[in-house]
Amino acid sequence: MKITKDILWSVLIVMMIYLIFRIVLRYITYEKLNTEHFKNNSKNKNKNKNKNKNVKENFADTPTTPTSTSTTTPYQDTTKENCSALTYDEWNSTPEEIEKQKTPMSKMQECQIKNLIKDTVRTQVMESLSAQNPLMTGPAGPPGPPGPAGTTLLASGRLVNQSSSYDSSDTKYSNPKKMATRTSGTNPNASLIYMGESTPFASYQSWQYNQKNQIVNRYDGACLTYIPNQEKLSMTECDDNNTKQKWFWDKANRFVLLDTSQNKPNKLKCISVSAPQTDSLMTTLPDCKGTQCTNTGSKEFLITKDCDPNTVESSTIFSFI
């Protein structure tokens, strides 16, 4: 049986009405008991007065006899009830004090009692809602579609080179002219990378450097790869076990090949930019159309070169923007 919200609200409303009824009933009962107790005490007081009067009359008619010097016990009325719970004393209070205590409540007192009742009801309702919170929780909805696989990136953006991307007059390096641009495919000999004109909305100019020390192109997730006995770098499918795809980005902003077996003595394998070259065999740009697919003119390619650990050349300095 499912519990609907309408049934729950009906139960809560009934609980609120019941709480208010109990509070009002308790207040009326208290006033009734107070009134009856006042009447009973008045009757007892009148009865005691009549009893004392009869005692005095009988004492007057009785001849006097010598009395002993022993002290007499004061008269005690054992019929008197315990009135400590009352706000006034029936025996010691004056009629004015009793009448003052019986005066109806003022408007302020009525307002305070109403507020007290509201606060009490509100507290009871909130406690009831908290206790029944699991009943008001609806069924779980269908699971959503899975998100893309996550990865931790150390850097991402457009890959620029200090010597190739900026004019010599741009001393603040604020306006890059060329960025690392990959060609289509994953052919080790023809899928090359060159410094091409900036195209802000081209994903093939967007790069990511991840915790696996791979330089990944966002267009198809291919990795920048060193090919032994080949100067130019190329794009191949990423392989976490391929040490030719692992690059260390040092403090001088140089990408150094982690596979030290390819190093010459006292040299590092660093990514650099070649001098302008023409008529190089390479694939076209990804998703190019018409004249965009023509790869004519001289280009500066990403290559590896032997670099000195202690000497930093501007052609080996890269950054993401």
N, C-alpha and C positions, 0 to 999 in steps of 0.2 A: 504493500500500500504506500503510495507516494504522498508525502505531506506537502501540500501546496502553500504558497505564500498567503492566500486568502484565509486558509484554516489557521495558520500561525498568527496572523493579525487578529482574527476573531478570538483566539485564546488569550492573546495579550490584552485585548479590550476587556474581556470578562475578568481577567486578573486585576486590571486597574479598577474596575467597578467594585469588585470584591474588597480590595484594599480600602477604597474610600468608604464603603459601607461599614467595614470593621472599625475604622477610625471614628466615624460619626456615631456608630452604636456605642462605642466605648465612652465617648464624651457624654452622650445622653444618659447612659447608665450611671456614670459618675455623678451627674447632676441630680438624678432621681434618688440615688442613695444618700446624697448629701442632704436633700430636702427631707427625706423620711427620718434621717438621723436627727435633724433639727427638731422635727415634730415630737419624736420620742423623748428627747431631752427636755422639751418644754413640759410634756405631760409629767415626767418624773419630778421636775422641779415643783410643779403645782401640787403633786401628791405629797412631796416632802414637806411643803409648807402647811398643808392641811394636817399632816401627821404631827408636826411640831405644835400646831395650834391646839390639837386635842390633848397632847401631852401637857401643855401648860394649863388647860382648863381642869384636867384631872388632878394635877398637882395642887391647884388652888383649893379644890374641895377636900383634899386629904389633910387631916390634922398633922401639924408639924411635930416631929420627934427629933430628939437629939441625934445628931449625925456624927459619924466618926471623922477623924482627921485625915483618913486615907484619900488619896486623889482619885478622881473618877476618870474613866477613859472617854475621850471625846467621841462624839457621835460620828460614825462612819457609814456611808451609804454604799452597801455592797452591790446595789443594782446599777451603779454608774458604769457605763461602758468606756472602753479605752478610746479616747478622742484625740490621740496624738497625731493621727493622720489628717485631722481637719486643719484648716487654715486659721481657725479661731477657737477660743476656749469658751464653751457654753456656760461654765460656772463663774469664770472670772471676768469675762468680757462684758462690757456695758452694752445695753441695747443699741446705742449709736454705733459702736464698733461692729456689732453683729450685722446691723442693717447696712453698714458700709461694705462689709464683705459680701453681702448678697446683692450689691448693686450690679446691674447688667454690664457686660463688657463694653468698652468704648470702641469706636470705629478703628482706632489704631490696633487694639488688641484683636479685633475680628480679622483685620488685614494680616496681622502677624500669624494667626492660627491658620488662615487660608494658605499663606506662603509655606508654613510648616507642612501642611498636608500635601501641597504640590511638590515640595522637595522630597518628602517621604515617598510619594507615589513615583516620582521620577527616578529616585534611587532604586526602588524595587523593580521598576520596569527595566532599567539598564542592567541590573544584576540578572534578571530573567533572560534578557536578550543575550548576555554573555554566556550564560549557562546553556542556552539553546542554539548557540552559534553554529555548531556542526549541522543542525537540522536545516538551517537556512542556506547552506552552501549548495549550490546547484551542481548538477553532474558535469564532469569534465568534458570539454569539447574535443573535437577530433584533433590529432596532432598536426602541426603545420609542416610545410615542406622542409627538408633538411637544408641548412645553409652551406655555403661553399667551404671547402676545407681551409682551415686557417694556417697561417704561418707567421713566424716572427721575422720582421724585416729590420735590418740595421740601418738601411738608407734606401731611398727610392726617389725617382724623378727623372729629369733629363740629365744625361751624362755629358758633361762639358770638359774640355781640355784647356789648360791655361794658355798654351801657345797657339792652338789652332782655332779656338772658339771666339777669341776676342781680337779686336784690332789693337795695334800697338798704342793708339791714342786713347784707348779706353782703359785708363789706369785704375779705375774703380771696379772694373769687371762687372758692369751693370747691364750691358746689352750684348748678350752672346749672339754671334752670327751663325755659328755652326754647332751641330750636336751629333752625338754618335747615332748613326742610322744603320739599321740592319737590313739586309736584302732577304728575299723570301727563301723558304725551304730550309733544310738541314743538311745540305751537301757540304762535306768537309772542305772541298776544293773551290766551291763557287758561292756558298752562302756566306758572304763577307760582310764586314762592318766598315763604314767609312764616315767621315765627318761631312754631313749634309746640311743644307739650309734648314733652319728651324721651321717645323710644322707643328704648331701647338696642339692640334687635336689628332695627331697620328700616334697610335699605340705602339708602332714599331720604333718610335723614338723614346719610349718610356721604359726605364730599367729599374731593377730591384736587386739590392744586395742583402742576402738573407744570412741566417745564423749558420748555414751549412757552407758559408764562404763561396757561394755561387753568385755569379752575375747573370740574372735572368731577364729576358726580354718579355714584356707583358703581352705582346701581340699573340704569341703562341706558347709561352712558357719554355722556350728553348734557352740553352745556356751558352755563354761565351766560353769557347774552348781553344786550348792551345794544341796545335797539331805539330808533332815533332818533324823536324826537317822542313818546316814551312814557316815562312816569316809572318804571313798574314794570319790573324785570328779568324775563326769561323764560328757559325752557329750550328750546334748539334743538339740532339735530345739530351735532356738532363739525366745524369746518372750519379747517384750519391756515392758510388764507389769509384768514380772516375777522378783520379787525382789531377788530371789535366784541366779540370773545371774548378779547382779550388784556388781561390785568390785571397791573399792577406792584404787588407787595406791598412797601410802603416800610418804613422803619425804625420808623415810628409805628404799624405794623400796619394801615395803610389800603390798600385795593385801589383803585388808580388806573387808569383807562382809558388804554391806551397810544396810542390813536388821538387824537392832539391836535387833529385837525380838528374835534372836537366840543366843544372847550373854549371857554369865554368868555375874554375878556382877563383875565389875572392870576388865572385860576381853573382848578381841576382837576375832572375828573369822578370822583367817589368813590362807592363803594358805601356805602349808609347804610340805616337802618331808618325806615320811615314812621311817622306817628302811627296809632293804631288806626283801621281803616276797616271799614265794614260793606257788605254787599250787593255785593261785588266779583265780577265775572264771572270764574270760574276753573274748571279741571277738578278732579276729585276726587283723593284720595290714590291712589297706585299700589296695585293689588291689594286695594282696600278691599272690605269686605263689610257689608251691612246699614247700620246706623246710623253705621258708621265713614265712610261716604261723604258724610255731611251736612257741608257747609261753612257752618255758621251761626255767628253771633257776629262780633264785631270781631276783626280780625287786623292784625298789623304786617308789612308787606311789605318785601322787599328792593327798594330803589329806587336811582337815581343822583341825586346832588345836586352842585351846584357848591360846592366846598370851597376854603378858603384854603390855599395851600401852607405857610404858617407857623403856622396855627392849627388845632389838632387837636380835634375834637369827639368825645365819647364814643360817639355813635351811628355813627361811621365806623370805630371800632376793632373788628377781628375777630381771632379766633385759632382754631386747631384744637386740640381736646382729645381 
